[in-house]
Amino acid sequence: MEVINSINAVNNQVAKEFFPYFRVYKDGRIHRYKPIKKISPNSDYSRRVGVVSKDVIISNDPFISGRLFMPRVVDPVKKLPLLVYFHGGGFSLRSAFDPIYDQHVSSITAEANIVAISIDYRLAPEHPIPICYNDSWAALKWISAHANGVDQNLWLNNYVDFKQTFLLGDSAGANIVHNMLVQLGSNGLAGVKVVGAALIHPYFGGTGVFHNRLWMYLCQANTELQDRRKRPNIEDLKKTGCDKVLVFLCEKDIFKNGGMFYYENLKKSGWRGSVEIFESKGLGHTFHLKNPNSDQALDLMKTLVAASAMARRSGAVKVGRKRGVVPRAHGGDRGRNEKYGGVGGVWGAVGKDGGGAGRTE
């Protein structure tokens, strides 16, 4: 009994503690404080909002997968924009198949009348950074292969206009969006035109020693805290591979300053696109996922759908109970606009059909 207790004591010794993300034991085990949850496609919520979904394998070696979402009723003649979603979770939590993200991406698909794919990149610390970036770029190249007819997926090949592709992510996923835009600006993506991107509560470094320690552990090959993937530099920002960017911040988010840093430096980088920033007052990190039916979350969704011009029909923007007000908005050098209705043209006309924001009732 004493020997067994001694072995258990050794096995339970903690090597690294990164609450609320994960704990690492000396024997190599990882304990996540939020277990990875996965639900099957075509969830009750998806069906309720008129969306169908299915899982796809992006790569077998390494194994990368994703979930495709599409409106249940589609026009067989008119192709739809494509949204590529990267989930958050500090590079170490959550999944594209998490109930929270299944609901979130289903909602966007339904409200914006688009096709969407949520990417299930591999998680740190088992798969250290930069694997999340490598997987995400591999996913974009997989999409490119469909745009060029090399690969065949009926949903993508039959219903997607690859010249109207959008990137969207929250938290760590928003950081991935930035890094994908830099790659796009440097390398391009055959057959795919990324017309816009949105970064919701982006992670570009936190405050204090804890988040520095966390980053260095997740990215052990790196010896510098000023990693350009975490703290974007002007040279990379100038390469941003799309014309329009939205940045969503919230007042009580510990990552707010990093998001503001990104916005300010993107503006002065020499990049030729336009950027808008929105701040939600009195709210914390990823509030829209934790309480998606709140007025503030519905306002965020409404602004996102309208401003991205992902809605083709005038009625598709109708999301919530009332017209939203975004507490703070900047329009690059165009000044500030407090009213939701004033930001509907942030992407401008998209594609051959012109797009547009539709009604903002």
DOMAR-6955 format. One record per residue (C-alpha): residue number from 1; residue in one letter; chain; x negated, y negated, z negated. Coordinates in Angstrom, 3 decimals, padded with zeros to 6 digits. Layout:
# DOMAR-6955
(r NUM 'A' 'A' (X Y Z)),
...
END
This chain:
# DOMAR-6955
(r 1 'M' 'A' (000.000 000.000 000.000)),
(r 2 'E' 'A' (-002.813 -002.370 -000.827)),
(r 3 'V' 'A' (-004.514 -001.677 002.531)),
(r 4 'I' 'A' (-001.258 -002.303 004.423)),
(r 5 'N' 'A' (-000.682 -005.570 002.562)),
(r 6 'S' 'A' (-004.249 -006.606 003.320)),
(r 7 'I' 'A' (-003.761 -005.915 007.052)),
(r 8 'N' 'A' (-000.486 -007.833 007.072)),
(r 9 'A' 'A' (-002.153 -010.759 005.323)),
(r 10 'V' 'A' (-004.888 -010.885 007.969)),
(r 11 'N' 'A' (-002.401 -010.587 010.847)),
(r 12 'N' 'A' (-000.316 -013.455 009.470)),
(r 13 'Q' 'A' (-003.188 -015.891 009.151)),
(r 14 'V' 'A' (-002.468 -019.029 011.153)),
(r 15 'A' 'A' (-005.122 -020.227 013.562)),
(r 16 'K' 'A' (-003.306 -023.276 014.998)),
(r 17 'E' 'A' (-000.113 -025.054 014.004)),
(r 18 'F' 'A' (001.752 -027.246 016.473)),
(r 19 'F' 'A' (005.219 -027.679 014.950)),
(r 20 'P' 'A' (007.835 -028.154 016.444)),
(r 21 'Y' 'A' (006.380 -026.435 019.517)),
(r 22 'F' 'A' (004.546 -023.265 018.505)),
(r 23 'R' 'A' (002.204 -021.578 016.050)),
(r 24 'V' 'A' (-000.823 -019.468 016.985)),
(r 25 'Y' 'A' (-001.913 -016.626 014.694)),
(r 26 'K' 'A' (-005.501 -015.444 014.409)),
(r 27 'D' 'A' (-004.609 -012.146 016.062)),
(r 28 'G' 'A' (-003.503 -014.093 019.164)),
(r 29 'R' 'A' (000.268 -013.922 018.667)),
(r 30 'I' 'A' (002.323 -016.965 019.641)),
(r 31 'H' 'A' (005.405 -017.957 017.663)),
(r 32 'R' 'A' (007.631 -020.506 019.393)),
(r 33 'Y' 'A' (009.863 -022.552 017.143)),
(r 34 'K' 'A' (012.469 -022.582 019.916)),
(r 35 'P' 'A' (012.793 -019.132 021.480)),
(r 36 'I' 'A' (012.893 -018.995 025.278)),
(r 37 'K' 'A' (016.553 -018.608 026.235)),
(r 38 'K' 'A' (017.686 -017.371 029.623)),
(r 39 'I' 'A' (021.177 -016.915 030.998)),
(r 40 'S' 'A' (022.262 -015.317 034.246)),
(r 41 'P' 'A' (023.143 -017.405 037.306)),
(r 42 'N' 'A' (026.743 -018.361 038.020)),
(r 43 'S' 'A' (027.348 -019.246 034.396)),
(r 44 'D' 'A' (030.809 -020.109 033.133)),
(r 45 'Y' 'A' (029.855 -023.793 033.185)),
(r 46 'S' 'A' (028.603 -023.654 036.785)),
(r 47 'R' 'A' (031.789 -022.005 037.979)),
(r 48 'R' 'A' (033.886 -024.500 036.058)),
(r 49 'V' 'A' (032.277 -027.463 037.855)),
(r 50 'G' 'A' (032.443 -025.815 041.274)),
(r 51 'V' 'A' (028.815 -024.716 041.634)),
(r 52 'V' 'A' (027.326 -021.359 042.620)),
(r 53 'S' 'A' (023.787 -020.355 041.701)),
(r 54 'K' 'A' (021.310 -017.562 042.255)),
(r 55 'D' 'A' (017.751 -016.770 041.206)),
(r 56 'V' 'A' (014.917 -016.621 043.711)),
(r 57 'I' 'A' (011.359 -015.351 043.643)),
(r 58 'I' 'A' (008.943 -018.016 044.813)),
(r 59 'S' 'A' (005.791 -015.935 044.403)),
(r 60 'N' 'A' (005.057 -012.378 043.284)),
(r 61 'D' 'A' (001.383 -012.965 042.554)),
(r 62 'P' 'A' (001.394 -014.957 040.394)),
(r 63 'F' 'A' (005.034 -014.490 039.496)),
(r 64 'I' 'A' (006.950 -017.752 039.906)),
(r 65 'S' 'A' (010.710 -017.963 040.145)),
(r 66 'G' 'A' (013.499 -020.493 040.226)),
(r 67 'R' 'A' (017.244 -020.974 040.278)),
(r 68 'L' 'A' (019.106 -022.318 043.305)),
(r 69 'F' 'A' (022.339 -024.287 042.865)),
(r 70 'M' 'A' (024.846 -025.220 045.566)),
(r 71 'P' 'A' (028.371 -026.652 045.655)),
(r 72 'R' 'A' (030.928 -023.881 046.053)),
(r 73 'V' 'A' (032.525 -025.706 048.968)),
(r 74 'V' 'A' (030.168 -027.049 051.618)),
(r 75 'D' 'A' (030.505 -028.502 055.094)),
(r 76 'P' 'A' (028.923 -025.957 057.460)),
(r 77 'V' 'A' (027.951 -028.756 059.842)),
(r 78 'K' 'A' (026.530 -031.448 057.559)),
(r 79 'K' 'A' (023.386 -030.480 055.662)),
(r 80 'L' 'A' (022.822 -031.654 052.084)),
(r 81 'P' 'A' (019.902 -033.319 050.284)),
(r 82 'L' 'A' (017.650 -031.114 048.165)),
(r 83 'L' 'A' (016.817 -031.791 044.520)),
(r 84 'V' 'A' (013.766 -030.089 043.000)),
(r 85 'Y' 'A' (013.987 -030.029 039.195)),
(r 86 'F' 'A' (011.152 -029.499 036.705)),
(r 87 'H' 'A' (012.277 -028.789 033.138)),
(r 88 'G' 'A' (010.774 -030.245 029.985)),
(r 89 'G' 'A' (009.606 -028.609 026.773)),
(r 90 'G' 'A' (006.088 -029.822 026.084)),
(r 91 'F' 'A' (004.656 -027.474 028.742)),
(r 92 'S' 'A' (005.260 -024.639 026.260)),
(r 93 'L' 'A' (009.032 -024.332 025.702)),
(r 94 'R' 'A' (012.269 -023.889 027.655)),
(r 95 'S' 'A' (012.929 -022.324 031.046)),
(r 96 'A' 'A' (014.709 -023.075 034.294)),
(r 97 'F' 'A' (017.220 -020.450 033.111)),
(r 98 'D' 'A' (017.829 -022.092 029.731)),
(r 99 'P' 'A' (021.548 -022.809 029.122)),
(r 100 'I' 'A' (020.731 -026.505 028.668)),
(r 101 'Y' 'A' (019.080 -026.784 032.080)),
(r 102 'D' 'A' (021.560 -024.503 033.788)),
(r 103 'Q' 'A' (024.288 -026.911 032.706)),
(r 104 'H' 'A' (022.294 -030.048 033.484)),
(r 105 'V' 'A' (021.293 -029.060 037.016)),
(r 106 'S' 'A' (024.772 -027.648 037.694)),
(r 107 'S' 'A' (026.231 -031.029 036.724)),
(r 108 'I' 'A' (023.903 -032.943 039.021)),
(r 109 'T' 'A' (024.620 -030.525 041.868)),
(r 110 'A' 'A' (028.364 -030.981 041.456)),
(r 111 'E' 'A' (028.369 -034.750 040.977)),
(r 112 'A' 'A' (025.829 -035.561 043.690)),
(r 113 'N' 'A' (026.992 -032.947 046.216)),
(r 114 'I' 'A' (023.501 -031.578 046.799)),
(r 115 'V' 'A' (021.562 -028.331 046.802)),
(r 116 'A' 'A' (019.154 -028.024 043.866)),
(r 117 'I' 'A' (016.373 -025.714 042.786)),
(r 118 'S' 'A' (015.052 -025.592 039.221)),
(r 119 'I' 'A' (011.472 -024.334 039.006)),
(r 120 'D' 'A' (010.468 -021.805 036.332)),
(r 121 'Y' 'A' (006.758 -022.544 036.066)),
(r 122 'R' 'A' (004.640 -020.502 033.666)),
(r 123 'L' 'A' (004.270 -021.856 030.140)),
(r 124 'A' 'A' (001.273 -022.751 027.999)),
(r 125 'P' 'A' (-000.501 -021.762 025.828)),
(r 126 'E' 'A' (-000.465 -018.264 027.367)),
(r 127 'H' 'A' (-000.885 -019.952 030.756)),
(r 128 'P' 'A' (-002.962 -023.083 030.063)),
(r 129 'I' 'A' (-002.667 -026.339 031.945)),
(r 130 'P' 'A' (-003.166 -026.764 034.934)),
(r 131 'I' 'A' (-001.158 -023.583 035.682)),
(r 132 'C' 'A' (002.148 -025.478 035.356)),
(r 133 'Y' 'A' (000.961 -027.888 038.068)),
(r 134 'N' 'A' (-000.327 -025.092 040.283)),
(r 135 'D' 'A' (002.974 -023.218 040.009)),
(r 136 'S' 'A' (004.969 -026.351 040.762)),
(r 137 'W' 'A' (002.903 -027.139 043.836)),
(r 138 'A' 'A' (003.275 -023.520 044.974)),
(r 139 'A' 'A' (007.046 -023.982 044.671)),
(r 140 'L' 'A' (006.949 -027.098 046.861)),
(r 141 'K' 'A' (004.872 -025.236 049.448)),
(r 142 'W' 'A' (007.449 -022.424 049.347)),
(r 143 'I' 'A' (010.144 -025.005 050.102)),
(r 144 'S' 'A' (007.980 -026.326 052.932)),
(r 145 'A' 'A' (007.766 -022.818 054.402)),
(r 146 'H' 'A' (011.564 -022.766 054.612)),
(r 147 'A' 'A' (011.644 -026.209 056.190)),
(r 148 'N' 'A' (009.377 -024.901 058.931)),
(r 149 'G' 'A' (011.272 -021.643 059.416)),
(r 150 'V' 'A' (008.423 -019.463 058.155)),
(r 151 'D' 'A' (010.498 -018.127 055.238)),
(r 152 'Q' 'A' (014.216 -017.424 055.281)),
(r 153 'N' 'A' (016.653 -018.161 052.479)),
(r 154 'L' 'A' (020.168 -018.718 053.796)),
(r 155 'W' 'A' (021.047 -021.391 051.265)),
(r 156 'L' 'A' (017.955 -023.421 052.080)),
(r 157 'N' 'A' (017.805 -022.784 055.806)),
(r 158 'N' 'A' (021.521 -023.260 056.474)),
(r 159 'Y' 'A' (022.511 -026.040 054.098)),
(r 160 'V' 'A' (019.480 -028.225 053.268)),
(r 161 'D' 'A' (018.222 -031.374 054.944)),
(r 162 'F' 'A' (014.551 -031.182 053.952)),
(r 163 'K' 'A' (014.024 -034.776 055.063)),
(r 164 'Q' 'A' (016.122 -035.812 052.054)),
(r 165 'T' 'A' (014.260 -034.198 049.178)),
(r 166 'F' 'A' (014.185 -035.616 045.664)),
(r 167 'L' 'A' (012.022 -034.683 042.672)),
(r 168 'L' 'A' (013.426 -034.928 039.152)),
(r 169 'G' 'A' (012.138 -033.925 035.741)),
(r 170 'D' 'A' (012.411 -034.728 032.063)),
(r 171 'S' 'A' (009.659 -035.021 029.445)),
(r 172 'A' 'A' (006.818 -032.663 030.461)),
(r 173 'G' 'A' (008.781 -031.991 033.647)),
(r 174 'A' 'A' (008.649 -035.709 034.445)),
(r 175 'N' 'A' (004.884 -035.557 034.007)),
(r 176 'I' 'A' (004.868 -032.687 036.510)),
(r 177 'V' 'A' (006.910 -034.825 038.921)),
(r 178 'H' 'A' (004.222 -037.525 038.788)),
(r 179 'N' 'A' (001.466 -035.019 039.442)),
(r 180 'M' 'A' (003.398 -033.514 042.352)),
(r 181 'L' 'A' (003.842 -036.990 043.848)),
(r 182 'V' 'A' (000.069 -037.528 043.673)),
(r 183 'Q' 'A' (-000.484 -034.216 045.470)),
(r 184 'L' 'A' (002.112 -035.164 048.062)),
(r 185 'G' 'A' (000.420 -038.491 048.663)),
(r 186 'S' 'A' (-002.930 -036.754 049.109)),
(r 187 'N' 'A' (-001.944 -033.651 051.059)),
(r 188 'G' 'A' (001.577 -034.125 052.427)),
(r 189 'L' 'A' (004.116 -031.315 052.729)),
(r 190 'A' 'A' (004.900 -030.089 056.219)),
(r 191 'G' 'A' (008.553 -030.360 057.178)),
(r 192 'V' 'A' (009.553 -032.014 053.885)),
(r 193 'K' 'A' (010.154 -035.707 053.236)),
(r 194 'V' 'A' (010.338 -036.646 049.558)),
(r 195 'V' 'A' (012.371 -039.832 049.633)),
(r 196 'G' 'A' (012.582 -040.455 045.905)),
(r 197 'A' 'A' (011.835 -039.263 042.399)),
(r 198 'A' 'A' (013.178 -039.810 038.899)),
(r 199 'L' 'A' (011.234 -039.400 035.668)),
(r 200 'I' 'A' (013.451 -039.054 032.596)),
(r 201 'H' 'A' (011.737 -039.772 029.260)),
(r 202 'P' 'A' (008.346 -038.868 030.754)),
(r 203 'Y' 'A' (005.457 -037.455 028.782)),
(r 204 'F' 'A' (002.258 -039.406 029.382)),
(r 205 'G' 'A' (000.659 -038.853 026.005)),
(r 206 'G' 'A' (002.157 -039.276 022.569)),
(r 207 'T' 'A' (001.212 -041.238 019.510)),
(r 208 'G' 'A' (-001.362 -040.255 016.919)),
(r 209 'V' 'A' (-003.743 -037.351 016.455)),
(r 210 'F' 'A' (-001.146 -034.562 016.750)),
(r 211 'H' 'A' (-000.317 -034.995 020.437)),
(r 212 'N' 'A' (-003.983 -035.422 021.285)),
(r 213 'R' 'A' (-004.730 -032.106 019.564)),
(r 214 'L' 'A' (-001.797 -030.464 021.317)),
(r 215 'W' 'A' (-002.915 -031.616 024.772)),
(r 216 'M' 'A' (-006.502 -030.468 024.171)),
(r 217 'Y' 'A' (-005.252 -027.040 023.085)),
(r 218 'L' 'A' (-002.889 -026.649 026.034)),
(r 219 'C' 'A' (-005.599 -027.780 028.435)),
(r 220 'Q' 'A' (-008.699 -026.209 026.884)),
(r 221 'A' 'A' (-010.840 -026.578 030.008)),
(r 222 'N' 'A' (-010.590 -030.352 029.593)),
(r 223 'T' 'A' (-012.934 -032.199 027.237)),
(r 224 'E' 'A' (-011.444 -035.686 027.595)),
(r 225 'L' 'A' (-008.290 -037.169 026.122)),
(r 226 'Q' 'A' (-008.020 -039.657 029.009)),
(r 227 'D' 'A' (-007.047 -036.890 031.422)),
(r 228 'R' 'A' (-005.625 -038.494 034.576)),
(r 229 'R' 'A' (-002.826 -035.904 034.624)),
(r 230 'K' 'A' (-001.701 -037.085 031.184)),
(r 231 'R' 'A' (-002.715 -040.733 031.493)),
(r 232 'P' 'A' (-002.281 -041.706 035.155)),
(r 233 'N' 'A' (-004.921 -043.953 036.644)),
(r 234 'I' 'A' (-004.437 -046.650 039.254)),
(r 235 'E' 'A' (-006.155 -044.640 041.983)),
(r 236 'D' 'A' (-003.723 -041.732 041.604)),
(r 237 'L' 'A' (-000.653 -043.932 041.208)),
(r 238 'K' 'A' (-001.451 -045.626 044.509)),
(r 239 'K' 'A' (-001.101 -042.199 046.183)),
(r 240 'T' 'A' (002.479 -041.662 044.926)),
(r 241 'G' 'A' (004.070 -039.689 047.743)),
(r 242 'C' 'A' (007.543 -041.219 047.999)),
(r 243 'D' 'A' (009.152 -044.603 048.552)),
(r 244 'K' 'A' (011.342 -044.943 045.453)),
(r 245 'V' 'A' (010.867 -044.053 041.789)),
(r 246 'L' 'A' (013.228 -044.315 038.826)),
(r 247 'V' 'A' (011.873 -044.239 035.276)),
(r 248 'F' 'A' (014.276 -043.640 032.373)),
(r 249 'L' 'A' (013.132 -044.546 028.851)),
(r 250 'C' 'A' (014.867 -044.695 025.490)),
(r 251 'E' 'A' (014.215 -047.051 022.608)),
(r 252 'K' 'A' (013.479 -044.491 019.895)),
(r 253 'D' 'A' (011.402 -042.088 021.971)),
(r 254 'I' 'A' (007.854 -041.569 020.666)),
(r 255 'F' 'A' (006.774 -041.210 024.311)),
(r 256 'K' 'A' (008.291 -044.533 025.366)),
(r 257 'N' 'A' (004.974 -046.419 025.495)),
(r 258 'G' 'A' (003.508 -043.823 027.848)),
(r 259 'G' 'A' (006.474 -044.226 030.178)),
(r 260 'M' 'A' (006.102 -047.998 030.120)),
(r 261 'F' 'A' (002.379 -047.618 030.838)),
(r 262 'Y' 'A' (003.260 -045.501 033.889)),
(r 263 'Y' 'A' (005.796 -048.034 035.146)),
(r 264 'E' 'A' (003.566 -051.087 034.704)),
(r 265 'N' 'A' (000.566 -049.449 036.350)),
(r 266 'L' 'A' (002.600 -048.016 039.212)),
(r 267 'K' 'A' (003.797 -051.550 039.984)),
(r 268 'K' 'A' (000.300 -052.992 040.136)),
(r 269 'S' 'A' (-001.431 -049.993 041.738)),
(r 270 'G' 'A' (-000.967 -051.165 045.315)),
(r 271 'W' 'A' (001.577 -048.418 046.018)),
(r 272 'R' 'A' (003.993 -049.739 048.631)),
(r 273 'G' 'A' (007.179 -048.250 047.189)),
(r 274 'S' 'A' (009.672 -049.692 044.712)),
(r 275 'V' 'A' (010.227 -048.661 041.107)),
(r 276 'E' 'A' (013.127 -049.233 038.697)),
(r 277 'I' 'A' (013.052 -048.726 034.957)),
(r 278 'F' 'A' (016.003 -048.198 032.597)),
(r 279 'E' 'A' (015.982 -048.167 028.820)),
(r 280 'S' 'A' (018.744 -046.726 026.623)),
(r 281 'K' 'A' (019.010 -048.586 023.332)),
(r 282 'G' 'A' (019.114 -046.831 019.970)),
(r 283 'L' 'A' (018.543 -043.346 021.366)),
(r 284 'G' 'A' (015.790 -040.734 021.199)),
(r 285 'H' 'A' (013.984 -038.310 023.464)),
(r 286 'T' 'A' (016.161 -036.296 025.905)),
(r 287 'F' 'A' (019.391 -037.380 024.204)),
(r 288 'H' 'A' (021.249 -036.613 027.442)),
(r 289 'L' 'A' (020.455 -032.908 027.136)),
(r 290 'K' 'A' (021.331 -032.654 023.450)),
(r 291 'N' 'A' (024.685 -034.369 023.829)),
(r 292 'P' 'A' (025.562 -034.298 027.537)),
(r 293 'N' 'A' (029.161 -035.438 027.027)),
(r 294 'S' 'A' (028.277 -038.614 025.149)),
(r 295 'D' 'A' (028.999 -041.940 026.815)),
(r 296 'Q' 'A' (025.275 -042.688 027.017)),
(r 297 'A' 'A' (024.489 -039.342 028.673)),
(r 298 'L' 'A' (027.326 -039.811 031.164)),
(r 299 'D' 'A' (026.020 -043.295 031.922)),
(r 300 'L' 'A' (022.557 -041.877 032.599)),
(r 301 'M' 'A' (023.986 -039.235 034.886)),
(r 302 'K' 'A' (026.097 -041.816 036.674)),
(r 303 'T' 'A' (023.156 -044.130 037.228)),
(r 304 'L' 'A' (020.953 -041.271 038.379)),
(r 305 'V' 'A' (023.457 -039.977 040.915)),
(r 306 'A' 'A' (024.404 -043.408 042.246)),
(r 307 'A' 'A' (020.932 -044.878 042.390)),
(r 308 'S' 'A' (019.393 -041.866 044.072)),
(r 309 'A' 'A' (021.972 -042.029 046.884)),
(r 310 'M' 'A' (022.297 -038.284 046.617)),
(r 311 'A' 'A' (026.066 -038.671 046.900)),
(r 312 'R' 'A' (027.320 -038.819 050.474)),
(r 313 'R' 'A' (030.999 -039.318 049.830)),
(r 314 'S' 'A' (032.411 -042.391 048.171)),
(r 315 'G' 'A' (034.094 -040.409 045.425)),
(r 316 'A' 'A' (031.148 -038.253 044.460)),
(r 317 'V' 'A' (029.702 -040.675 041.939)),
(r 318 'K' 'A' (032.603 -040.381 039.511)),
(r 319 'V' 'A' (031.150 -038.673 036.440)),
(r 320 'G' 'A' (032.464 -039.892 033.135)),
(r 321 'R' 'A' (035.100 -041.658 031.196)),
(r 322 'K' 'A' (034.144 -045.208 031.969)),
(r 323 'R' 'A' (031.832 -047.344 033.977)),
(r 324 'G' 'A' (028.365 -047.248 032.449)),
(r 325 'V' 'A' (026.053 -050.030 031.407)),
(r 326 'V' 'A' (022.341 -049.382 031.417)),
(r 327 'P' 'A' (020.949 -051.583 028.647)),
(r 328 'R' 'A' (017.780 -052.496 030.464)),
(r 329 'A' 'A' (016.754 -052.344 034.099)),
(r 330 'H' 'A' (013.804 -053.718 036.059)),
(r 331 'G' 'A' (013.726 -053.869 039.818)),
(r 332 'G' 'A' (010.033 -054.073 040.523)),
(r 333 'D' 'A' (009.435 -057.734 041.316)),
(r 334 'R' 'A' (013.158 -058.297 041.842)),
(r 335 'G' 'A' (013.816 -059.099 038.203)),
(r 336 'R' 'A' (016.178 -057.449 035.731)),
(r 337 'N' 'A' (019.727 -056.299 036.125)),
(r 338 'E' 'A' (021.746 -055.276 033.109)),
(r 339 'K' 'A' (024.792 -053.998 034.975)),
(r 340 'Y' 'A' (025.068 -050.454 036.231)),
(r 341 'G' 'A' (026.771 -051.583 039.404)),
(r 342 'G' 'A' (023.732 -053.637 040.390)),
(r 343 'V' 'A' (021.363 -050.682 040.743)),
(r 344 'G' 'A' (023.291 -048.548 043.200)),
(r 345 'G' 'A' (021.007 -049.420 046.086)),
(r 346 'V' 'A' (017.679 -048.585 044.479)),
(r 347 'W' 'A' (016.956 -045.830 047.023)),
(r 348 'G' 'A' (018.590 -047.701 049.875)),
(r 349 'A' 'A' (019.959 -045.808 052.853)),
(r 350 'V' 'A' (018.615 -042.296 053.100)),
(r 351 'G' 'A' (018.453 -040.132 056.190)),
(r 352 'K' 'A' (020.446 -040.306 059.374)),
(r 353 'D' 'A' (023.780 -040.575 057.597)),
(r 354 'G' 'A' (022.744 -043.585 055.561)),
(r 355 'G' 'A' (023.639 -042.061 052.180)),
(r 356 'G' 'A' (024.758 -044.769 049.821)),
(r 357 'A' 'A' (025.894 -044.839 046.239)),
(r 358 'G' 'A' (029.636 -044.573 046.755)),
(r 359 'R' 'A' (032.117 -046.082 044.341)),
(r 360 'T' 'A' (031.021 -046.980 040.829)),
(r 361 'E' 'A' (034.347 -046.904 039.097)),
END
